[in-house]
Amino acid sequence: MGNLRIGLLLIILFSAPGHAASLAVWPINPRIDAPASATMVWVKNNSAKEELVLQARVLSWRQDENLDQYEAQDDLVVSPPLVTVKPGTQQVFRVINRKGVITNISEERSYRLIIDEIPVSTRLEGSALNFQMRYSLPLFVGVPDDYLQKSILQRQNEMATGLRYRLVSEPEKALEITNSGKLNARLSKVKIVQGDVARETLISEGLLGYVLVGANRQWPLNENQWKALQDSKARIVFEQDRRELEIAAQ
């Protein structure tokens, strides 16, 4: 398969009108941690009439030059790789670590679980069109060995400590965030808090994106956001698991 430089959206790439709600997937943030060697992802067909044929695979996920990069890998396997989900029923994909229990982890590993709907030729009778859905879920594996005895709160704090931001003016005004830690960062509800006053400028109402271990990512800023970050006391705050965490400036 080689290097798949494809821009997978977080949830759905393509869908027929009214068809997207027919498939439910959970959990949307699966992971595998010791002492486990596998995790399960459930899919449910909410359609009352049509069966779904789904294929699942795992790609390695890294970030380079401000782009998400996806590649074939041999660490994780999906079983079964193909399922047929009857109307109103559910099925499960098991994602299995080939080497068994997750051990000797120096930094959290990152993958994407891709679930594709295989087109059924009879679905749209009398039409030359046939639509396909694709789900792309982040899949993280392993807690670093030196984090195993730390609480969830401690891990979150250290993840945030590994993040730094700087402003980039060319080729466009942007916010660059670098992750030098050992845990991947999920940035949601990102905002700028100016000084000691209750003045906030929103960057992202929901999920802004991820900054993987050892990577940096950029997001464009509008004039209001850029101006707010000129304040020497400005802070960037994001939310994870309903906790607010701060990103320090470089």
Beta strands, then each sheet from edge to edge (+ up, - down):
strand 1: 3-4
strand 2: 23-26
strand 3: 31-32
strand 4: 38-45
strand 5: 52-64
strand 6: 67-71
strand 7: 76-79
strand 8: 82-85
strand 9: 90-97
strand 10: 109-117
strand 11: 134-141
strand 12: 163-168
strand 13: 174-179
strand 14: 185-193
strand 15: 200-202
strand 16: 207-211
strand 17: 216-220
strand 18: 235-240
strand 19: 243-249
sheet 1: 1+ 6- 5+ 8-
sheet 2: 1+ 6- 5+ 10- 11+ 3+
sheet 3: 2+ 4- 9+ 7-
sheet 4: 15+ 14- 18+ 19- 12- 13+ 17-
sheet 5: 15+ 14- 16+
end
